[in-house]
């Protein structure tokens, strides 16, 4: 099931974690690779994806974080 442009979930693929459509590559893996210093080009070459896939991953992550609720416990 597509949950965002180019991002889908399927309980039979990666335990239902969000992945790039048509792959088994988890969104979290790409975020980690980029955060670790890999360039878009390096990620694209290593995982055989296109720039639009990376942008979709970043967009999905940004939307997920923006809806996160943090509750202070005092």
C-alpha positions in Angstrom: 0.0 0.0 0.0 1.4 3.4 -1.0 1.5 5.7 2.1 3.2 8.6 0.4 4.5 9.3 -3.1 7.1 6.6 -4.0 6.8 5.1 -0.4 4.9 2.0 0.5 4.4 -0.5 3.2 3.7 -4.2 3.0 3.6 -6.5 6.0 5.5 -9.1 3.9 8.3 -6.7 3.1 10.7 -5.6 5.8 8.1 -6.4 8.5 5.8 -3.6 7.2 8.4 -0.8 7.5 8.2 2.0 4.9 10.2 1.3 1.8 10.8 2.8 -1.6 8.2 1.5 -4.0 9.3 -1.6 -5.8 12.2 -2.2 -3.5 13.0 -3.8 -0.2 15.0 -0.7 0.8 13.7 0.8 4.1 13.3 4.6 4.3 15.2 4.6 7.6 18.3 3.1 5.9 18.4 5.9 3.4 18.1 8.5 6.1 20.9 6.9 8.0 23.2 6.8 4.9 22.6 10.4 4.1 23.0 11.4 7.8 26.3 9.4 7.8 27.7 11.6 5.0 26.9 9.7 1.8 26.0 11.9 -1.1 22.8 11.5 -3.1 24.9 10.1 -6.0 26.6 7.5 -3.7 23.2 6.3 -2.4 21.7 6.2 -5.9 24.7 4.1 -7.1 24.7 1.7 -4.2 21.0 1.0 -4.1 20.1 1.6 -7.8 17.5 4.2 -7.1 16.9 7.6 -8.6 17.0 11.1 -7.2 13.2 11.3 -7.0 13.3 8.3 -4.6 15.7 10.1 -2.3 13.6 13.2 -2.3 10.5 11.1 -1.6 12.4 9.5 1.4 13.3 12.9 2.8 9.8 14.3 2.2 8.3 11.3 4.0 10.7 11.6 6.9 10.1 15.4 7.2 6.3 14.8 7.3 6.6 12.0 9.9 8.7 14.2 12.2 6.4 17.2 11.8 3.5 15.2 13.1 5.5 13.8 16.1 4.2 14.7 19.5 6.6 15.2 22.4 5.2 15.2 25.9 7.4 16.5 28.7 7.3 14.5 31.9 8.1 16.5 35.0 
